[in-house]
Amino acid sequence: MSSDFYTTFILPYSGIIIKICRAYTNTQEDFEDYYQEVCLQIWKSHANFREQSEWSTWIYRISLNVCLTFLKKKKKHHFVSDAMPDEAIEDSRSFVDESLNQLFQAIRQLSEIDRAVIMLYLEEKSYQEIAEIIGTNQNNIGVRIKRIKERLKKLLDGKVN
């Protein structure tokens, strides 16, 4: 992957990738593996981007697919490629804030799909965009978000294990 590709097509969207990877990992090592794999998959498949949606929507979809695939495989990938860019490591450490850690801990207790839905909602994506990324219909998203918010409130208030 060239540095130009990374700088132009990935770095401006690294916040998306970081948040999605953070929601699906518990350790810094796993986070770095997921982040690198997402970047690799974006690079490998960018020629398949058909411009039927926004680039950011496509980034979300790839990020979610990679994270969900990693969870299903339950195995770690070790990359021999370059180390993670300093910008990504620095951004991932912004989660030192305890309230954000608590939120992500609660989000990780949700189902895989609910995690994806709430992360997209927190990114202020429309119900239509969320439905497109997740692969469901728009009507389902509103109901799902309401239930997710209720579950997160219970988790954060300590009323659910």
C-alpha positions in Angstrom: 0.0 0.0 0.0 1.5 3.3 -1.0 1.7 6.1 1.5 -0.3 8.3 -1.0 -3.2 5.8 -1.0 -3.1 5.7 2.8 -2.9 9.5 3.2 -5.7 10.2 0.6 -8.2 7.3 1.1 -7.7 6.0 4.6 -6.2 8.6 6.9 -9.2 11.0 6.5 -11.5 8.2 7.6 -9.2 6.7 10.3 -11.6 7.9 13.0 -14.3 5.6 11.6 -12.0 2.7 11.5 -10.6 3.3 15.0 -14.1 3.5 16.5 -15.3 0.4 14.8 -12.2 -1.6 15.7 -12.3 -0.3 19.3 -15.9 -1.5 19.7 -14.8 -5.1 18.7 -11.5 -5.4 20.6 -10.4 -5.6 24.2 -6.7 -5.2 23.9 -4.3 -2.8 22.1 -2.7 -5.7 20.3 -6.1 -6.9 18.9 -7.0 -3.3 18.0 -3.8 -2.9 16.0 -4.4 -6.2 14.2 -8.0 -5.2 13.3 -7.0 -1.7 12.2 -4.2 -3.0 10.0 -6.5 -5.7 8.5 -9.2 -3.1 7.7 -6.6 -0.9 6.0 -5.3 -3.8 4.0 -8.8 -4.8 2.9 -9.6 -1.3 1.8 -6.5 -1.2 -0.2 -7.0 -4.7 -1.7 -10.6 -4.0 -2.7 -10.7 -0.2 -3.5 -10.9 -1.1 -7.3 -14.3 -2.7 -6.5 -15.8 0.5 -5.1 -18.6 1.3 -7.5 -19.5 4.8 -6.2 -23.0 3.7 -5.4 -22.6 5.1 -1.9 -20.3 7.5 -0.1 -16.7 6.4 0.4 -17.3 6.7 4.2 -20.2 4.3 3.9 -18.0 1.9 2.1 -15.3 2.3 4.8 -17.8 1.5 7.5 -18.9 -1.6 5.7 -15.4 -2.9 5.2 -14.5 -2.1 8.8 -17.5 -3.9 10.1 -17.0 -6.9 7.9 -13.4 -7.3 8.9 -14.2 -7.0 12.6 -17.1 -9.5 12.4 -14.9 -11.9 10.4 -12.1 -11.7 13.0 -14.6 -12.4 15.7 -15.9 -15.5 13.9 -12.5 -16.9 13.2 -11.3 -16.3 16.8 -7.7 -16.3 15.8 -5.1 -13.6 15.8 -3.3 -12.4 12.8 0.2 -11.3 13.0 1.3 -8.8 10.4 4.8 -8.6 9.1 3.9 -5.3 7.3 4.8 -1.8 8.5 3.8 -0.8 12.0 0.6 1.1 12.6 0.8 4.8 11.7 1.5 7.1 14.6 -1.7 9.0 13.9 -3.8 5.9 14.4 -2.0 4.9 17.6 -2.4 8.4 19.0 -6.1 8.5 18.2 -6.7 5.1 19.7 -5.2 6.3 23.0 -7.7 9.1 23.2 -9.9 6.4 24.9 -7.9 6.9 28.1 -11.0 8.9 29.2 -12.7 6.7 31.8 -16.2 7.5 30.7 -15.4 6.5 27.1 -13.9 3.3 28.4 -17.1 2.6 30.2 -19.2 3.3 27.2 -17.1 1.0 25.0 -17.1 -1.7 27.6 -21.0 -1.5 27.6 -21.0 -1.4 23.8 -18.9 -4.6 23.7 -21.6 -6.4 25.7 -24.1 -5.9 22.9 -24.5 -8.3 20.1 -22.3 -7.9 17.1 -25.0 -6.3 14.9 -26.2 -4.0 17.8 -22.6 -2.8 18.2 -22.4 -1.9 14.6 -25.8 -0.1 14.7 -25.0 2.0 17.8 -21.5 2.9 16.5 -23.1 4.2 13.2 -25.8 6.0 15.2 -23.1 7.7 17.4 -21.4 8.8 14.1 -24.7 10.6 13.3 -25.4 8.4 10.3 -29.0 8.5 9.1 -31.3 5.5 9.6 -31.1 5.0 5.8 -27.3 5.0 5.8 -27.2 2.6 8.8 -29.7 0.3 7.0 -27.5 0.4 3.9 -24.3 -0.4 5.8 -25.9 -3.1 7.9 -27.9 -4.6 5.1 -31.4 -4.3 6.6 -34.4 -2.0 6.2 -34.7 1.5 7.6 -37.8 0.7 9.7 -35.9 -1.9 11.7 -33.1 0.6 12.6 -35.3 3.0 14.6 -36.7 0.3 16.8 -33.3 -1.3 17.2 -31.7 2.0 18.2 -34.3 2.6 20.9 -33.8 -0.9 22.4 -30.0 -0.5 22.2 -30.1 2.8 24.1 -32.3 1.3 26.8 -29.8 -1.7 27.2 -26.8 0.6 27.3 -28.4 2.8 30.0 -29.0 -0.3 32.1 -25.5 -1.5 31.5 -24.0 1.9 32.4 -26.2 2.2 35.5 -25.0 -1.2 36.6 -28.5 -2.8 36.4 -27.4 -5.5 34.0 -24.4 -7.9 34.2 
